[in-house]
Amino acid sequence: MFTALLAPMRVQPGCTHARLYTDADDANAMTIVHEWTSQADLDRFLASDAGNVVVAVLDSSRLAPEVHFDTVASRGGLEVIAMARSDVSRVRHPRK
């Protein structure tokens, strides 16, 4: 059911990504990650017919779903790893 929800979610204004992940150790555990350009776009989706369908699917679950909304203040790439390694290297090998 969740796979069918991804296509309508992806075409919502402000949705930049929508993906479904399954847990390799628990076939009943799934995670949907969707990213939005703004809180307003997410709010609009949650109040829409497409958002109501997602809620209906959650309500029909045999097990009580865990729902989390996380916000990200910043995003980085490989440079974050390089910076962390550089900082650790300086701590391990301080300049004299």
GIKA-V20452 format. One record per residue. N is the residue number from 1. PSI is psi as a letter, one per 40 degrees, with the letter a starting at -180 (none if undefined). NEAR is the number of other C-alpha atoms within 10 Angstrom. D_CENTER is the distance of its C-alpha to the mean C-alpha in whole Angstrom. Layout:
N/PSI/NEAR/D_CENTER  N/PSI/NEAR/D_CENTER
This chain:
1/d/7/18  2/d/15/14  3/d/10/15  4/d/8/17  5/d/18/15  6/d/19/13  7/d/12/16  8/d/11/16  9/d/20/13  10/d/17/13  11/e/12/16  12/i/17/16  13/h/13/17  14/e/18/14  15/h/17/11  16/d/13/11  17/i/14/8  18/h/17/8  19/i/16/8  20/h/13/9  21/i/11/10  22/i/12/13  23/h/10/15  24/d/9/18  25/e/7/20  26/h/8/19  27/e/8/19  28/e/10/18  29/h/12/15  30/i/14/12  31/h/14/8  32/h/14/6  33/h/13/3  34/i/16/5  35/i/18/6  36/i/19/9  37/d/12/12  38/i/10/14  39/d/12/14  40/d/11/16  41/d/15/15  42/d/19/12  43/d/12/15  44/d/15/17  45/d/19/15  46/d/15/15  47/e/10/19  48/i/12/19  49/d/11/21  50/d/17/17  51/d/18/15  52/d/13/19  53/d/14/18  54/d/16/15  55/d/12/16  56/d/11/20  57/d/12/18  58/d/16/16  59/d/12/20  60/e/10/22  61/i/9/20  62/d/8/23  63/i/9/21  64/h/9/19  65/i/12/15  66/h/8/13  67/h/9/11  68/h/7/9  69/h/6/8  70/i/8/7  71/i/9/9  72/h/6/10  73/d/5/13  74/i/5/14  75/h/6/13  76/i/7/15  77/a/7/16  78/d/7/19  79/d/9/21  80/d/11/19  81/d/11/21  82/d/11/24  83/d/11/24  84/d/11/24  85/d/12/26  86/d/12/29  87/d/12/29  88/d/12/29  89/d/11/32  90/d/11/34  91/d/10/33  92/d/9/35  93/g/9/37  94/i/8/38  95/i/6/41  96/none/3/44
